[in-house]
Amino acid sequence: MTDPIADYLTRLRNAIRAGHRVVECPASKIKKEITKILFDQGYILNYKFEEGETPQGVIKIALKYDPIDRVNAIKNLHRVSRPGLRQYTGYKDMPRVLNGLGIAILSTSKGVMTNKEAKEQKIAAKYCATFINQRQEVFIMSRIGKAPIMIPAGVTVQVKDHVVTVKGPKGELSQEINPDIEVNVVDGHVEVTRPDDEREHRALHGLYRALINNMVVGVSEGYKKEMELVGVGYRAASTGQVLELSLGYSHAIYIKLPKEVKVEAKSERNKNPLIILESFDKQLLGQVCAKIRSLASLNRTRARASSLSARLSAASPASRLMLNN
């Protein structure tokens, strides 16, 4: 067998088309890692590694079907990197499947992982192993609002009096929902529905679905932002929840951050200062980043105004009159 991964995908594809519940295939280290990722991402129901005729053993995979329409969770499998044509990619050019609704499985120097994990860790892919396109639990439709939100392990979602509360390992978040929009927790996922197709309801439908999804991701995985200070003499330091910035003013700027945001400032030789912010609240994290960015932008605006004033002072009276007019 020249391409074991292609054989693995073909067995999955054929079993899905035939409507089988369980599929078996010869095991290997990379196949086991791919199977674990498929299970963690919710593409298969379960898996089991058993001993077989070969030293590596056998992988038994329980396929996942929708209980109503009997559609499999995996819509499409596609082998990208082949023995005769290897495909490589840097972390900045990671493939994005179905605008983020699918996954790409990559083989990297730190093991097999998804494209999202490789991008977060800034790891270049050794070769692109597999693309897996699917409809996220087979419920995904064309619009964002109709896409259900999968609830990961350790996360609970409660809806009461038009308020959605999400609890997870990272923290707890709440979001008030417009009474016209309905939110239901069904079979391990959250569904957001609207009463009709009016313009306002369609806008709120997608908005609240995105907000709830951000809450689920925040309390389970969290968010991280890295900001680089670019400027002569710019410095940053952090002490607890206080961030100290030197942005070219006559004084230092101190920002007391909310307790939900963790901050770390790094300063290395011959490198620009780096501010690392982490939080489970995506909206709050974005507001803090915007505030820091506005302080640096304000200083650059003042510097440009001072430079223009100096040039006007050095110009001739006639030139200043023309410029002022």
MOZI-V326917 format. One line per field, one symbol per residue. phi: phi as a letter, one per 20 degrees, with the letter a starting at -180 (. if undefined). psi: psi as a letter, one per 20 degrees, with the letter a starting at -180 (. if undefined). burial: 1 if it has 24 or more other C-alpha atoms within 12 Angstrom, else 0. A space follows every 50 residues. Layout:
BEGIN
phi: ???
psi: ???
burial: ???
END
This chain:
BEGIN
phi: .ecffffgfffffffffemfeccdbfebffffffffffffenecfabbec fcfeffncdddefdcffeemeffeebdbeeedgebfddbeffdffdelln edcddcdcfdoebeffffffeldfffbeebdcdbdlmmdfdfeffeffdf effndccccblmcedddbfercccbfdggfedccdclmbdddccfbdfgf ffffgffffffffffffffedncccdddedrfmfbbbccmedddcddnef beddceefffdecbddcdfmcfgcdddcaedfffffffffffffffffff fffffffffffffeffgffffffff
psi: phnhghgghgggghhghikqhqqqqqqrghhghgggghghikhqgrrppq qbhqhhaqpppoqpqpigjkpqhpgppppgprhinqpqqrhikpqoplki iaqppqprikaprrhgghghilpppgqogppoprknkjipahqghipqop orpjpqpqoplkppppqahhapqqppqphhpppqopljrpppqqhakqgg hhghghghggghghgghgighrqpppppooqpjpqqqpocjppppokjri rqpppoqqiippqpppoqpkqqqppppqqiohggghggghgghhghhhhh ghghhhgghhhhhirqhgghgggh.
burial: 00001101101110110000111111110111111111001111111110 00000001111111100000111111111110000000101001101000 11111111001111111110001111111111111111110001111111 11001111100001111101111110110011111000111111000000 00011111111111111111111111111000011111000011111100 00100010011111110000001111111111111001100100110010 0000000000000000000000000
END
